Amino acid sequence: MKTVTDTNGITHSLVWDFELSFFDQQKFLTIEKLMYDWWWLSIPYALLYIIAIFVGRAWMVRRNAKFELRTSLVLWNTFLTIFSFWGASRCVPELIHSLIHHGFWYSVCDPSYKEGITGLWAWLFMLSKVPETLDTLFIVLRRQQLIFLHWYHHASVLIYCFYSYAYFVSTGRWFVSMNYCVHTIMYGYFALRAARIRLPRSLQQFITILQLIQMVIGCTVNIAAFYHKQDGYSCATSYVNIKISLAMYLSYLILFAHFFYTSYICKSSEKKSKEKDN
C-alpha cells in the first residue's frame, strides 16, 4: 500500500495496486468502450432478476422450511459495508475537493472524476449493482417480507448505472458519493442485525431519513443540471439522462416517504392507541 496523488490532485493514502488501474490510459479506454457497447445487457439481467424473484418465492412456498443463512448474511453485509466505506473514502474527498476549489456547477457538470482512483471506484460502484441483487436472494430464501420498493430499486438502479456509465454523466459524481455513504451505514446496520446485536429502532429510522435526503439531493442535482444547460452552459449530461434520473429519484422519494410513513409513523400511532386502550 502507498500514498498516491490522484489525477485531480487529491492525495489518497493506503492505496492498493489494483486502484491504480485507471492511470493506465489504454486500460481505461478499453473498459470505457466495453461499457459503452454492452451496457444494455443490464436490461435483460434486470428482467431475469425480477422473474427469478417470483419463481423463487413460489418455490419457497412449496418448501416445508426456510433457509437460515445467518452466517452468510453477516459475512455478505460486512463485505458490502467495507466495500461501500472504501468507495466513499475515495469518492467523497473528490466531491468535496470539486466543491471547494471549483464550485457547485463544476461538481455537477464536469466529468473529470472518471479517471484515476476516483474513476475506478465509480466503475466499481456501477459493477456492484449486479452482486447487490443477492440481497433479494437472502430475503426470498429466508422467507422475509419483500416489498415492491426493494426489487424495483435494485432493478432500476442497476440499469440506470450501466446506462449512465456508458455515457459517463457528470452528475454521477454526486450520486456515487451519496450512495457509498448511505450504503456504508445501511449495510453495517444489516450486518449487526444479522449477528443478532440489538440496535435502537431509531437507527433504522435514521437510515430511511438518510435515504430520503439522498433522493432530495439527487432531484436537486438533476434540476440544477437541467437549468444550467438551459442557460447555455456546458454540462456533461444529456437531457434524456436528466429526465430519466429525475423520474427515478422522484419515484424513490415517493416510495421511501411512503415506507417511512407506514413503517414508523403509522405503527407509532397504533402503538400509542393500544397503550391508551389498555
Order of alpha helices (4+ residues) and beta strands (2+ residues): beta-beta-alpha-alpha-alpha-alpha-alpha-alpha-alpha-alpha-alpha-alpha-alpha
